[in-house]
Amino acid sequence: MTTAVAPVNVLATQYGRDRIALIAFWFLAMLLFAAAAAPWIAPQNPYDLAQLDILDAKLAPGAQSSTGLNYWLGTDDQGRDMLSAILYGLRISLGVGIASTALALGLGLIAGLVAARAGGWVDGLIMRIVDLQLSFPAILVALILLALTGQGIDRIILALVVVQWAYYARTVRAAALVEFRKEYIEAAVCMGVAELRILLRHVLPNVLPPVMVVATVQIAQAIALEATLSFLGLGLPITEPSLGLLIANGYAHLLSGKYWISFFPGIALLVTIVAINLVGDRLRDLLNPRLQ
Amino acid sequence: MLNYALRRLLWSAATLLVMSLLVFAGVYAIGNPVDLLINPQADQAEIARATALLGLDQPLWRQYWMFFRGALGGDLGISFAASVPAITLILERMPATLELALTAMLIAVMLGIPLGLLAGLRPKSWLARLIMTLSTFGLALPTFWVGLMLIMVFSVQLGWLPTTGRGATIDVFGIPLSIFTIDGLRHLLLPATTLALFKLALLIRLTRAGTQDAMLQDYVRFARAKGLSESAVLRSHVLPNILIPIVTVAGLELGSLIAFAIVTETVFAWPGMGKLLIDSINVLDRPVIVAYLLATVCLFILINLLVDLLYALLDPRVQAGDAR
C-alpha cells in the first residue's frame, strides 16, 4: 500500500463530493466553535451562582425568566439555563475527548515504533501488554482506574489515555513493520542516515496519516466513554459538569415528566458523536486506496 | 488441536496470574492498605489486630502469596457494607447480569443478522439505506441516555412498562430468573433492548459487509450457474460462510456486554453485579470491588478461551497459522 497522501486541496475537493459528510464537517466545525466560544456566546455563566435564580428552577423550554432572559431549552433544578449548561458541557466533553486521544496517540506512536524497530523481547513484551489490555472492555478498565484514583479532570484523561493507547500501539506497529521492509528505508540505512532520523523523518510521516484518521473516530469514542463514566458518578466532579453529568442530573426529574434536563444534553452528545463519526468515516474511505 | 488448546489454556492461566497481580497492586499496594481493607469505623486496637491478622507487616511478596492463596480458595474478604463474604454477594448477583447480557445478545443476533443480510443483498435499496442509517445512530447513541429515553417514553409517558427493578422471578435449578414470568419479561424488555442496541448495530454492519463480500465470490457465481434458486444459494452457500466470523464476534462481544451491563443496570436499577460494583465503589467497599474484578476477569478469560477454541474448531486455518 502506498501511503503517499494527496495534497490537502485535492483531498478537500474529494471530501466535498459526499454531501452528508460535508454537512457533518461544517456542523462539527460549528460545534467546536460553540464549545470554544462558550463563555462569550452562552446567555449566562451557568456556574456563577449569582447569575442563577432558584425561582426559575425546572422551567419548561421556551419559558422566560423574571429578568427577561429566554430559556430556550428550559432550566434545571437550580434554575440554570440548559442551553448555557450544554455549551459549557460541550466544551469540557470535547476538551477531554481531544486531549485524551492526542495523548494516547502520542503514547501509542512511541510504543508502536519502539516495538516495531526493536523487535525481539521488547516487541514481545509491549505486544503482550497490548493483547492483555485489549482483551478487556475499555469501560471496565477505565472504571476500575477511576475507582482507584478518584475523580477529577486529570484522572479521567489518564484513564482514557490508558484505555486507548494500546489500540494505536498495535496499529502503528503493524504499519511501521510494513514501512521498514520497503526499499527507501534500506536506501536510507545504506546512506548512513542516523537511526532516529530514519524513524522520525521517514517512517513516522508514512505511519501517521492512517493512524490520525483512526484517532478522529476515537475522539467520539472517548467522549462517549467519558460521558458514561461521568453519568455513573465516577468521571468528572460536579464543579466541571460535562454532558454526561448534565444527563445524570436530569435523571431524577425524568420520572416526573421533566424530560428536557436530560434530553437536550443527550441530543448534544449524540449529534457531536455522529458528526465526528461521519467525518472520520469519510476521511478513512478517502485515505484507503483499496476503496478507490 | 490439542496442542493449540494447551497453548491457549496456558495463555489464559498467564493472563489470570497477571490480572491477579494487577488487582493486588491496585488495591493492596496503592495507598495505605489498612484504610482500604479494614472498616474505617474500627478503633486503634482493632486496627493493630487486623494489621497483624492480614499480614500487612509481612514483605510484599509474602502478602501477595497470601492474597493469591485466599483467592484460589474463593476467600476474597468480607464486605464492609453487608458483612458477608464478598464472593457470595457477587455470585448471588451474577445470574441477573448473565440473564440480562444473554437476552441482549439474543435480541442483537435475532435482529442483526436478518437486517444485515437484507442490507447486504440490496445495498442500493431505500430499505438498506434506512437500516444503515439506523445502525450509524445505534453505534453513536450513548447506552445510558438511550435507557433514560426509553424509560421516559415507555414508562413515564405511555405507562406500558415498569421503570426499574427485576420483577417476579422463578427459581430454575435454584437460580432466580425473570424470563419465565410475564412480570419478569416486562421488566427485562427495556434494559435488554438498551444493552442490545450497540451490538445490534455492530452485527448489522458485520453481516452486511460479510454478505456483500460473499456475493462477489466465485462459489456464489458457480452455485447460481448451477441453477440454484437465490434462496438456496443464500441458505447453503452464503450463510454458512459469513456465520463463522459473526458467531465469533458475537461470542467475544458477550464479555463487553457484561461490562456494559454495569451502565444499564445502574439506569434501570437491575439488581445484577454491575449495579453492585457501582454501589460498592460509592461506599468504598473494597473487598466487593476486588471480588467483582476477579470474577469478571475469570468470566472474560473463560469466554475468550471458549470462543478461540470454537473458532479454531470451525476454521482450521487458525491452528495452522498459530503453529508457524
Chai-1 contact restraints between the chains, C-beta under 6 A:
chainA,res_idxA,chainB,res_idxB,connection_type,confidence,min_distance_angstrom,max_distance_angstrom,comment,restraint_id
A,S135,B,N304,contact,1.0,0.0,6.0,A-B,restraint_1
A,P137,B,S256,contact,1.0,0.0,6.0,A-B,restraint_2
A,P137,B,A259,contact,1.0,0.0,6.0,A-B,restraint_3
A,I139,B,A259,contact,1.0,0.0,6.0,A-B,restraint_4
A,L140,B,A259,contact,1.0,0.0,6.0,A-B,restraint_5
A,A147,B,I281,contact,1.0,0.0,6.0,A-B,restraint_6
A,L148,B,G26,contact,1.0,0.0,6.0,A-B,restraint_7
A,A224,B,P142,contact,1.0,0.0,6.0,A-B,restraint_8
A,A227,B,P142,contact,1.0,0.0,6.0,A-B,restraint_9
A,T228,B,F144,contact,1.0,0.0,6.0,A-B,restraint_10
A,T228,B,V263,contact,1.0,0.0,6.0,A-B,restraint_11
A,F231,B,F144,contact,1.0,0.0,6.0,A-B,restraint_12
A,L232,B,I278,contact,1.0,0.0,6.0,A-B,restraint_13
A,I247,B,W145,contact,1.0,0.0,6.0,A-B,restraint_14
A,L254,B,L148,contact,1.0,0.0,6.0,A-B,restraint_15
A,L254,B,M152,contact,1.0,0.0,6.0,A-B,restraint_16
A,L255,B,V156,contact,1.0,0.0,6.0,A-B,restraint_17
A,Y259,B,M152,contact,1.0,0.0,6.0,A-B,restraint_18
A,S262,B,L148,contact,1.0,0.0,6.0,A-B,restraint_19
A,G266,B,W145,contact,1.0,0.0,6.0,A-B,restraint_20
A,L269,B,P142,contact,1.0,0.0,6.0,A-B,restraint_21
A,I273,B,A140,contact,1.0,0.0,6.0,A-B,restraint_22
A,V274,B,A140,contact,1.0,0.0,6.0,A-B,restraint_23
A,N277,B,A140,contact,1.0,0.0,6.0,A-B,restraint_24
